[in-house]
Amino acid sequence: MLSSDGRIEEYNQAVFELTGYAHEEVPDIPAWMSKVYPNAEYRNKVIENSRQSRNRQIDIKRDVFNLTRKNGEERFVEFSVARGWENQSENK
């Protein structure tokens, strides 16, 4: 989960196992992007896709990216995006 200023607020064990990076190593989106997408051209493509999706210029609910782990191993990872959630108990 992200804060409004781009800090990573929740970072679970599964993310650590996937990337090899501890939360302290990737405390915010710029740090995350530079670590898991070390190739600047590819990273910029990922950033642009994310920007367009956030601005609803394109409809990407899921996408597959080539993520680089801390040990240098590359993995294809499917990411899905949720734009918040609605408290269902308030609707009853």
C-alpha positions in Angstrom: 0.0 0.0 0.0 1.2 3.5 -0.9 0.9 6.8 0.9 -0.2 9.8 -1.1 3.4 11.0 -1.3 4.7 7.8 -2.7 6.1 6.1 0.4 5.5 2.4 0.6 3.5 1.9 3.8 2.9 -1.8 3.7 5.5 -4.3 2.6 4.8 -7.9 3.3 7.0 -11.0 3.4 5.8 -12.1 -0.1 7.2 -8.9 -1.6 10.5 -9.5 0.2 10.6 -13.1 -1.1 9.8 -12.0 -4.6 12.3 -9.2 -4.9 15.0 -9.9 -2.2 14.7 -6.3 -1.0 13.8 -5.4 2.5 11.4 -2.5 3.1 14.3 -0.3 4.3 16.0 -0.7 0.9 12.9 0.4 -1.1 11.0 2.9 1.2 9.4 4.7 -1.7 8.4 4.4 -5.3 11.6 6.0 -6.8 13.8 3.6 -4.8 11.6 0.6 -5.8 11.6 1.5 -9.5 15.4 2.0 -9.7 16.0 -1.3 -7.9 13.5 -3.6 -9.6 13.8 -2.0 -13.0 17.5 -1.1 -13.3 17.3 -0.6 -17.1 16.3 3.1 -17.4 14.5 2.6 -20.8 12.4 -0.2 -19.5 11.8 1.6 -16.2 10.5 4.6 -18.1 8.1 2.4 -20.0 6.7 0.9 -16.8 6.4 4.4 -15.3 4.5 5.6 -18.4 2.1 2.7 -18.4 1.4 3.3 -14.7 0.9 7.0 -15.3 -1.5 6.4 -18.1 -3.4 3.8 -16.1 -3.7 6.2 -13.1 -5.0 9.0 -15.4 -7.4 6.5 -17.0 -5.9 7.1 -20.4 -5.5 3.4 -20.7 -7.4 0.6 -18.9 -4.8 -1.7 -17.4 -6.1 -3.7 -14.5 -3.3 -6.3 -14.8 0.0 -6.2 -16.5 3.1 -8.4 -16.7 6.5 -6.8 -16.0 10.1 -8.2 -16.1 11.3 -7.5 -12.5 14.9 -7.8 -11.5 15.5 -9.3 -8.0 18.3 -8.1 -5.7 20.4 -11.1 -6.7 20.2 -10.0 -10.4 17.7 -12.8 -11.4 14.9 -11.6 -13.6 11.3 -12.7 -13.1 8.1 -12.0 -15.0 5.6 -10.7 -12.5 1.9 -10.0 -13.0 0.8 -6.8 -11.1 -2.8 -5.8 -10.6 -4.1 -2.4 -9.6 -6.9 -1.5 -7.2 -7.9 2.1 -6.8 -8.9 1.9 -3.1 -11.7 -0.1 -1.6 -15.2 0.5 -0.4 -16.3 -0.3 3.1 -19.2 -2.7 2.4 -20.5 -2.5 6.0 -21.4 1.2 5.4 -23.7 0.2 2.5 -26.0 -2.0 4.6 
